[in-house]
Amino acid sequence: LRYDEDKIYTSIGPSILVAVNPYKILPLYSTPTLHGYTNHTHGNHPPHIFAVADLVYRNMRDTGLDQSVVVSGESGAGKTESCK
């Protein structure tokens, strides 16, 4: 059902995001969308790759420690698009 509504992201807690390739262009990566996920609290917005990026950045800034993001999936699953 979420996929039919172009909701390609599902969150499993604040640091795990599952994405499915919609096989079409969706308006998910605009500048206003990016700003909407800057300094946001988990659960206040729908799941999005920008939320994970913001969490990692804030953890790095606040702790001074390196952070890692694992992006995994089959060929053609949309890993490159998610990392742009």
C-alpha positions, -999 to +999 in steps of 0.1 A: +000+000+000+028+025+008+044+018-025+012+025-044+011+059-027+047+066-037+059+062-001+092+044-009+108+048+025+100+028+056+118+035+089+129+009+114+139+032+143+158+064+138+189+048+121+176+021+098+158+030+066+144+006+040+138+020+005+123+004-026+129+016-061+098+032-075+111+029-111+099+064-118+109+100-109+094+112-077+096+147-062+114+136-031+147+154-033+139+191-035+157+218-015+125+225+006+123+188+015+160+188+025+154+218+048+124+201+063+146+172+075+174+194+089+175+192+127+143+173+128+132+148+155+126+112+144+089+106+140+079+141+132+082+136+095+077+106+071+108+084+067+134+098+043+170+094+033+175+130+044+165+121+080+193+095+081+218+119+067+208+145+092+211+120+121+246+109+110+258+145+106+245+156+140+261+125+156+294+133+140+291+170+150+280+163+186+304+134+194+334+143+172+335+106+161+335+092+126+301+078+114+293+052+088+263+047+065+258+013+049+238+013+017+230-022+004+209-036-023+207-055-055+218-041-088+194-015-100+178-011-066+185+027-064+216+028-042+233+055-064+202+077-063+200+074-026+236+085-022+235+115-044 
